[in-house]
Amino acid sequence: MNRLFFFLLISTFSLYGCGGSSGLAEEVEEVIEDNSGGDDDSDEDNQEEDRIEGVLYPDELVSMLGKGFDVAWSEFSKYINNHHEQKVIDIAEAGFTSVRIRVNKPAGEDLFSHLDEHINQCLKHGLIPILAFHGHDAEEGTDMEEAKAQTAQWWRIVAEHYKDYSDRLVFNLFVELNGNLKKDHELLNEFYAAVIPAIRESNPYRILIVPPVGLSKPANLQYIQLPDDSDSFIMMEWHCYAAGPALSGNKQWTIGTPEERQLVLNHFNAATDYMNQTGRSTWLGAWMAGNYNKGNEYDVPAQVQFATFFVREMAKIGVPWCINTDDKFYDYINLKWYPEGEYGGIPVRDVILDTEKIALYKESGYEGEAIRLSPGEYNETELQSLGFSDAVSSLMVPWGFKVVAYSNADFSGAEATYIQTTRSFEPDWDNTISSLKVMDLKTYD
């Protein structure tokens, strides 16, 4: 309520109160109640008005982050020494919008000599760089006071170095939590009490992303205690299937049964509950479409199936993400996408970029020129105009889609149906599809 208005009301009441005017007192009370009833809306308006012009806020960043990759460009020497800007260009041109750059070197010129280049290339080509600290030494030491000081100093130096960079450069305080920080909520909060103010010395409005202990359980987000809860420039991080699904256990995924799907949704629901309760934005820092770190027990069609479900459901809760990791999809030495192989591959990349389109490839094994098609009917003339009439040798089919192929124009002749990703056709169908129908069955069952 306007303070002057309140003062005048009280003054009026005081003047007439001595005369015992209870009616006037009641009128004043009603006016106060009427005006106080609008305080909530006024507070909301003030919050919008209080936003600093030209500064990026987490809710705005969420819509920009989109789909990203965890990258090891600045983490291991073999990637640092073989870095090429073409990697950045290819990731951006494929349709990704962010990268999580993991670093584990001391803050200093040796780090900045290559990290500056990587960050600048990302900004140049439209990727949002998320700088993530891999502080094993600090986390796994025995003197936690010294570890806190080391971690805070690392971020203090890095923050000072990048203080004038675009606000699209984001700081992710930890890649993951190890050693003493792995299970101790209180200790992690003590680290944040040291690290966040160190960053704020030079970057008061830089967006920070902070993880909880047990970050693969978004329910643990509730245990984070920030040194300043009013800091509007902090997002929360969680992981889900960061090492991929498994054929058994609490991340079981075999054929995508309702029970297996619910295991995934339980994580998403916990994150949604946290966001609704706190108003904080969150980001999924790592997930995999197969258990790549354990040799990978999922073929390409199975990875496409899992990725379809995962990405679709993530879109429903509006949380941006990074998939773990780009070296499972991109050949750093030859500077090209892996068509298929032990991990990931082009079909998995394609489905995570767009779960609502199939992909046609001119060569078997998901190689050669490719095109994406939405649900609909594609006659011979349309496929000819696209350059794909009688020129399809493999295809990617999102889970829940069906492709009906015909050997002749006008959806006639021999007919074949595909409901899963196919690396090569039978000889009778290789380069013989003249028309086709793409259908979204809108069900997983």
C-alpha positions as CSV (number, residue, x, y, z in Angstrom):
1,M,0.0,0.0,0.0
2,N,1.1,3.6,-0.7
3,R,2.7,4.8,2.6
4,L,1.4,8.4,2.2
5,F,-2.1,7.1,1.7
6,F,-1.8,5.0,4.9
7,F,-0.5,8.0,6.8
8,L,-3.4,10.2,5.7
9,L,-5.9,7.5,6.7
10,I,-4.3,7.2,10.2
11,S,-4.2,10.9,10.6
12,T,-7.9,11.3,9.7
13,F,-8.8,8.5,12.1
14,S,-6.8,10.2,14.8
15,L,-8.6,13.5,14.3
16,Y,-12.0,12.0,14.4
17,G,-11.2,9.2,16.8
18,C,-11.6,11.5,19.9
19,G,-15.1,12.2,18.9
20,G,-15.9,8.5,19.1
21,S,-16.8,8.1,15.4
22,S,-16.8,4.3,15.2
23,G,-18.5,4.5,11.8
24,L,-15.5,6.3,10.4
25,A,-13.1,3.9,12.0
26,E,-14.9,1.0,10.2
27,E,-14.7,2.9,6.9
28,V,-11.0,3.4,7.3
29,E,-10.5,-0.2,8.2
30,E,-12.4,-1.3,5.1
31,V,-10.3,1.0,2.9
32,I,-7.1,-0.4,4.4
33,E,-8.3,-4.0,3.7
34,D,-9.3,-3.1,0.1
35,N,-5.9,-1.6,-0.6
36,S,-3.9,-4.3,1.2
37,G,-5.7,-6.8,-1.0
38,G,-3.8,-5.6,-4.0
39,D,-0.4,-6.0,-2.4
40,D,0.4,-9.4,-4.0
41,D,-0.1,-8.1,-7.5
42,S,1.9,-5.0,-6.7
43,D,4.7,-7.1,-5.4
44,E,4.7,-9.2,-8.6
45,D,4.8,-6.1,-10.7
46,N,7.7,-4.7,-8.6
47,Q,9.6,-7.9,-9.0
48,E,9.4,-7.5,-12.8
49,E,10.3,-3.8,-12.5
50,D,13.2,-4.6,-10.3
51,R,14.9,-6.7,-13.0
52,I,18.2,-5.1,-14.2
53,E,18.0,-4.1,-17.8
54,G,20.3,-5.9,-20.1
55,V,21.1,-8.7,-17.6
56,L,20.4,-12.3,-18.4
57,Y,18.2,-14.1,-15.8
58,P,17.9,-17.9,-15.3
59,D,14.4,-18.2,-16.6
60,E,15.5,-16.5,-19.8
61,L,18.6,-18.7,-20.0
62,V,16.5,-21.9,-19.7
63,S,14.8,-21.1,-23.1
64,M,18.3,-20.5,-24.7
65,L,20.2,-23.5,-23.3
66,G,18.0,-26.1,-25.1
67,K,19.9,-29.3,-26.0
68,G,23.6,-29.5,-25.4
69,F,26.6,-31.8,-25.1
70,D,29.1,-32.4,-22.3
71,V,32.5,-31.9,-23.9
72,A,36.0,-32.8,-22.8
73,W,37.8,-30.2,-25.0
74,S,39.5,-28.6,-22.0
75,E,39.7,-31.6,-19.7
76,F,42.2,-34.0,-21.3
77,S,45.4,-33.3,-23.1
78,K,44.5,-35.5,-26.1
79,Y,41.4,-33.4,-26.7
80,I,43.2,-30.1,-25.9
81,N,46.0,-30.9,-28.4
82,N,43.6,-32.0,-31.1
83,H,41.0,-29.3,-30.8
84,H,39.7,-27.7,-34.0
85,E,37.1,-25.0,-34.4
86,Q,35.3,-27.3,-36.9
87,K,34.1,-29.4,-33.9
88,V,32.3,-26.3,-32.5
89,I,30.8,-25.5,-36.0
90,D,29.6,-29.0,-36.6
91,I,27.9,-29.2,-33.1
92,A,26.2,-25.8,-33.6
93,E,25.1,-26.6,-37.2
94,A,23.6,-29.9,-36.2
95,G,21.2,-28.0,-33.9
96,F,22.7,-28.1,-30.4
97,T,22.6,-24.9,-28.5
98,S,24.9,-25.3,-25.5
99,V,28.0,-27.2,-24.4
100,R,29.2,-28.1,-20.9
101,I,33.0,-27.5,-21.0
102,R,34.6,-29.6,-18.2
103,V,38.0,-28.4,-16.9
104,N,40.3,-29.9,-14.3
105,K,43.5,-27.8,-14.6
106,P,44.7,-25.1,-12.1
107,A,43.4,-21.6,-12.8
108,G,46.2,-19.8,-14.6
109,E,47.6,-19.0,-18.0
110,D,48.1,-22.7,-18.9
111,L,44.3,-23.2,-18.6
112,F,43.3,-19.9,-20.2
113,S,45.6,-20.4,-23.2
114,H,43.1,-23.0,-24.6
115,L,40.0,-22.3,-22.6
116,D,39.7,-18.8,-23.9
117,E,39.8,-20.1,-27.4
118,H,37.1,-22.7,-26.7
119,I,34.8,-20.3,-25.0
120,N,35.2,-17.6,-27.7
121,Q,34.5,-20.2,-30.5
122,C,31.3,-21.2,-28.7
123,L,30.1,-17.7,-28.4
124,K,31.1,-17.0,-32.0
125,H,29.0,-19.9,-33.4
126,G,26.0,-19.5,-31.1
127,L,26.7,-22.1,-28.5
128,I,26.2,-21.2,-24.8
129,P,29.4,-22.3,-23.0
130,I,28.8,-23.8,-19.5
131,L,32.2,-23.8,-17.6
132,A,32.2,-26.8,-15.2
133,F,34.9,-27.3,-12.6
134,H,36.3,-30.8,-12.0
135,G,38.1,-30.3,-8.6
136,H,39.1,-33.8,-7.7
137,D,42.1,-32.7,-5.6
138,A,40.1,-30.4,-3.5
139,E,37.1,-32.8,-3.1
140,E,39.2,-35.8,-2.2
141,G,41.7,-34.2,0.2
142,T,41.7,-34.6,4.0
143,D,41.9,-30.9,5.0
144,M,38.5,-29.6,4.1
145,E,39.2,-26.0,5.2
146,E,42.2,-26.0,2.8
147,A,40.0,-27.6,0.1
148,K,37.4,-24.9,0.5
149,A,40.0,-22.2,0.2
150,Q,41.5,-23.8,-2.9
151,T,38.1,-24.2,-4.6
152,A,37.1,-20.7,-3.8
153,Q,40.4,-19.3,-5.0
154,W,40.1,-21.3,-8.3
155,W,36.7,-19.8,-9.0
156,R,37.9,-16.4,-7.8
157,I,40.7,-16.4,-10.4
158,V,38.5,-17.8,-13.2
159,A,35.6,-15.4,-12.4
160,E,38.0,-12.4,-12.5
161,H,39.4,-13.5,-15.8
162,Y,36.0,-13.8,-17.4
163,K,34.2,-11.0,-15.7
164,D,33.8,-9.0,-18.9
165,Y,32.7,-11.9,-21.0
166,S,29.1,-12.2,-22.4
167,D,26.5,-13.2,-19.7
168,R,25.9,-16.3,-21.9
169,L,29.0,-17.7,-20.3
170,V,27.7,-19.8,-17.4
171,F,29.6,-21.1,-14.4
172,N,28.8,-24.7,-13.2
173,L,30.4,-25.0,-9.8
174,F,31.1,-28.7,-10.0
175,V,31.1,-31.3,-12.7
176,E,30.2,-33.9,-10.2
177,L,30.8,-34.4,-6.5
178,N,33.5,-36.8,-5.3
179,G,35.3,-37.8,-2.2
180,N,34.2,-35.9,1.0
181,L,31.6,-33.9,-0.9
182,K,29.8,-37.0,-2.3
183,K,27.5,-37.6,0.7
184,D,27.8,-34.6,3.0
185,H,25.1,-32.0,2.5
186,E,26.4,-29.7,5.3
187,L,30.0,-29.8,4.0
188,L,28.8,-29.0,0.4
189,N,26.8,-26.0,1.7
190,E,30.0,-24.8,3.5
191,F,31.8,-25.0,0.2
192,Y,29.0,-22.9,-1.5
193,A,29.3,-20.4,1.4
194,A,33.0,-19.9,0.4
195,V,32.8,-20.3,-3.4
196,I,29.7,-18.3,-4.4
197,P,30.9,-15.0,-2.6
198,A,34.3,-15.4,-4.2
199,I,32.7,-15.4,-7.7
200,R,30.3,-12.6,-6.8
201,E,33.3,-10.3,-6.0
202,S,33.8,-9.8,-9.7
203,N,30.6,-11.3,-11.3
204,P,27.6,-10.1,-9.4
205,Y,25.1,-11.1,-12.1
206,R,26.8,-14.1,-13.7
207,I,24.5,-17.1,-13.8
208,L,25.8,-20.0,-11.6
209,I,24.6,-23.6,-11.7
210,V,25.0,-25.6,-8.5
211,P,24.5,-29.3,-7.9
212,P,23.3,-31.1,-4.7
213,V,24.9,-34.1,-3.0
214,G,23.7,-37.1,-4.8
215,L,22.9,-35.1,-7.9
216,S,21.4,-38.1,-9.6
217,K,18.5,-37.8,-7.2
218,P,16.7,-34.4,-7.9
219,A,14.9,-34.8,-4.6
220,N,18.2,-33.9,-3.0
221,L,17.9,-30.4,-4.4
222,Q,16.0,-29.4,-1.3
223,Y,19.1,-29.8,0.8
224,I,21.1,-27.0,-0.9
225,Q,21.5,-23.9,1.3
226,L,22.8,-20.9,-0.5
227,P,24.8,-18.2,1.3
228,D,22.3,-15.7,-0.1
229,D,18.9,-17.1,-0.9
230,S,17.9,-13.9,-2.5
231,D,20.5,-14.3,-5.2
232,S,18.4,-14.4,-8.4
233,F,21.2,-15.6,-10.6
234,I,21.5,-19.2,-9.4
235,M,20.1,-22.3,-11.1
236,M,20.1,-25.8,-9.7
237,E,21.6,-28.9,-11.5
238,W,20.6,-32.5,-11.4
239,H,21.5,-35.6,-13.3
240,C,19.4,-38.5,-14.5
241,Y,20.7,-41.7,-16.1
242,A,24.1,-39.9,-16.3
243,A,25.7,-43.3,-17.1
244,G,22.8,-44.4,-19.1
245,P,20.1,-47.0,-18.5
246,A,20.8,-50.6,-17.4
247,L,19.3,-54.0,-18.1
248,S,18.5,-54.4,-14.4
249,G,18.3,-52.5,-11.1
250,N,16.9,-49.0,-10.4
251,K,17.6,-47.7,-13.9
252,Q,16.3,-50.7,-15.7
253,W,15.4,-50.3,-19.3
254,T,14.8,-53.3,-21.5
255,I,11.9,-52.7,-23.9
256,G,10.5,-49.6,-22.3
257,T,7.7,-51.2,-20.2
258,P,5.3,-48.9,-18.3
259,E,7.3,-49.7,-15.1
260,E,10.6,-48.8,-16.8
261,R,9.2,-45.6,-18.1
262,Q,8.0,-44.7,-14.6
263,L,11.5,-45.1,-13.2
264,V,12.5,-42.2,-15.5
265,L,9.4,-40.2,-14.7
266,N,10.0,-40.4,-11.0
267,H,13.2,-38.3,-11.4
268,F,11.4,-35.8,-13.6
269,N,8.5,-35.5,-11.1
270,A,10.9,-34.9,-8.2
271,A,12.6,-32.1,-10.2
272,T,9.3,-30.6,-11.1
273,D,8.1,-30.6,-7.5
274,Y,11.3,-28.7,-6.5
275,M,10.9,-26.1,-9.2
276,N,7.2,-25.6,-8.3
277,Q,8.0,-25.2,-4.6
278,T,11.0,-22.9,-4.9
279,G,10.6,-21.1,-8.2
280,R,14.2,-21.9,-9.1
281,S,15.1,-23.0,-12.6
282,T,17.0,-26.3,-13.0
283,W,19.2,-27.8,-15.7
284,L,20.0,-31.5,-16.3
285,G,23.8,-31.7,-16.6
286,A,24.2,-35.2,-17.8
287,W,22.4,-38.2,-19.3
288,M,23.2,-41.0,-21.7
289,A,21.1,-43.0,-24.2
290,G,23.1,-46.2,-23.5
291,N,25.4,-47.4,-20.7
292,Y,28.5,-46.2,-22.7
293,N,30.8,-46.4,-19.7
294,K,30.1,-50.1,-19.2
295,G,30.7,-51.2,-22.8
296,N,27.1,-50.4,-23.9
297,E,24.6,-53.1,-24.0
298,Y,22.1,-51.2,-26.2
299,D,22.2,-51.3,-30.0
300,V,21.3,-48.2,-32.1
301,P,17.5,-48.9,-32.3
302,A,17.4,-49.4,-28.5
303,Q,19.2,-46.2,-27.9
304,V,16.9,-44.4,-30.3
305,Q,13.9,-45.8,-28.4
306,F,15.2,-44.7,-24.9
307,A,16.3,-41.3,-26.2
308,T,12.9,-40.7,-27.8
309,F,11.1,-41.2,-24.5
310,F,13.7,-39.3,-22.4
311,V,13.8,-36.2,-24.6
312,R,10.0,-36.0,-25.1
313,E,9.4,-36.2,-21.4
314,M,12.1,-33.7,-20.6
315,A,10.4,-31.3,-23.0
316,K,7.2,-31.6,-21.1
317,I,8.8,-30.3,-17.9
318,G,10.7,-27.5,-19.7
319,V,14.2,-28.4,-18.4
320,P,17.3,-27.9,-20.7
321,W,19.9,-30.6,-20.8
322,C,23.4,-31.8,-21.9
323,I,24.0,-35.4,-23.1
324,N,27.1,-37.2,-21.9
325,T,29.3,-37.0,-23.9
326,D,30.2,-35.6,-27.4
327,D,33.1,-37.9,-28.0
328,K,30.6,-40.8,-28.2
329,F,29.1,-39.1,-31.2
330,Y,31.8,-37.1,-32.8
331,D,35.2,-38.2,-34.3
332,Y,37.7,-35.6,-33.0
333,I,40.5,-36.8,-35.2
334,N,38.6,-36.9,-38.5
335,L,36.2,-34.1,-37.7
336,K,33.0,-35.8,-38.5
337,W,30.0,-37.5,-36.8
338,Y,30.2,-41.2,-36.1
339,P,27.4,-42.8,-38.3
340,E,27.3,-45.7,-35.8
341,G,29.6,-47.7,-33.7
342,E,30.1,-48.8,-30.1
343,Y,28.2,-45.7,-28.9
344,G,25.7,-43.2,-30.0
345,G,26.0,-42.4,-33.7
346,I,24.1,-40.2,-36.1
347,P,20.6,-41.8,-35.6
348,V,20.8,-41.2,-31.8
349,R,22.0,-37.6,-32.4
350,D,19.1,-37.0,-34.8
351,V,16.4,-38.3,-32.6
352,I,17.6,-36.3,-29.6
353,L,17.6,-33.2,-31.7
354,D,14.0,-33.8,-32.9
355,T,11.9,-36.7,-31.6
356,E,9.0,-35.8,-33.9
357,K,10.6,-36.5,-37.3
358,I,12.0,-39.6,-38.9
359,A,15.3,-39.5,-40.8
360,L,16.1,-40.9,-44.2
361,Y,19.7,-41.7,-45.2
362,K,21.0,-42.3,-48.7
363,E,23.5,-44.9,-47.7
364,S,23.3,-47.9,-45.4
365,G,24.6,-47.6,-41.9
366,Y,23.1,-44.1,-41.5
367,E,25.6,-42.5,-43.8
368,G,25.4,-40.1,-46.8
369,E,23.0,-37.3,-47.3
370,A,20.0,-37.2,-44.9
371,I,16.7,-35.6,-44.5
372,R,14.1,-35.3,-41.7
373,L,10.4,-35.8,-42.4
374,S,7.4,-35.0,-40.2
375,P,4.3,-37.2,-40.0
376,G,2.5,-37.1,-43.4
377,E,2.3,-38.6,-46.8
378,Y,5.1,-38.3,-49.3
379,N,4.4,-39.2,-52.9
380,E,7.0,-39.8,-55.6
381,T,7.0,-36.2,-56.8
382,E,7.7,-34.9,-53.3
383,L,10.5,-37.4,-52.7
384,Q,11.9,-36.5,-56.1
385,S,11.9,-32.8,-55.2
386,L,13.8,-33.7,-52.0
387,G,16.2,-35.9,-53.8
388,F,15.1,-39.1,-52.1
389,S,12.9,-41.0,-54.5
390,D,14.4,-44.5,-54.9
391,A,17.4,-43.2,-52.9
392,V,16.9,-44.4,-49.3
393,S,19.1,-47.1,-47.8
394,S,18.6,-46.7,-44.0
395,L,16.3,-44.8,-41.7
396,M,15.8,-43.6,-38.1
397,V,12.3,-44.1,-36.6
398,P,11.5,-42.4,-33.3
399,W,9.7,-44.6,-30.8
400,G,6.0,-44.5,-31.4
401,F,6.3,-43.7,-35.1
402,K,5.5,-46.0,-38.1
403,V,6.8,-45.7,-41.6
404,V,5.0,-47.4,-44.5
405,A,7.1,-47.6,-47.6
406,Y,5.9,-48.4,-51.1
407,S,7.8,-49.5,-54.2
408,N,5.7,-47.4,-56.6
409,A,4.3,-43.9,-56.8
410,D,0.8,-43.1,-55.3
411,F,1.4,-45.4,-52.4
412,S,1.1,-48.5,-54.5
413,G,3.1,-51.6,-55.3
414,A,4.9,-53.7,-52.7
415,E,4.6,-52.4,-49.2
416,A,7.0,-52.6,-46.1
417,T,6.4,-51.3,-42.6
418,Y,9.1,-50.1,-40.2
419,I,8.6,-49.2,-36.6
420,Q,12.2,-49.0,-35.5
421,T,15.5,-47.6,-36.7
422,T,16.9,-49.7,-39.5
423,R,20.6,-49.6,-40.6
424,S,20.1,-51.3,-44.0
425,F,17.2,-52.7,-46.0
426,E,16.6,-56.0,-47.7
427,P,17.9,-56.0,-51.3
428,D,14.4,-55.6,-52.7
429,W,14.0,-52.3,-50.7
430,D,17.4,-50.7,-51.0
431,N,17.0,-47.6,-53.1
432,T,13.5,-48.6,-54.3
433,I,11.2,-46.6,-52.0
434,S,9.1,-44.4,-54.3
435,S,6.5,-43.1,-51.9
436,L,5.9,-43.4,-48.1
437,K,3.7,-42.5,-45.2
438,V,5.0,-41.3,-41.8
439,M,2.7,-41.9,-38.9
440,D,2.8,-40.8,-35.3
441,L,1.0,-43.6,-33.4
442,K,0.9,-41.4,-30.3
443,T,1.5,-44.4,-28.1
444,Y,4.4,-46.5,-26.8
445,D,2.3,-49.6,-26.3
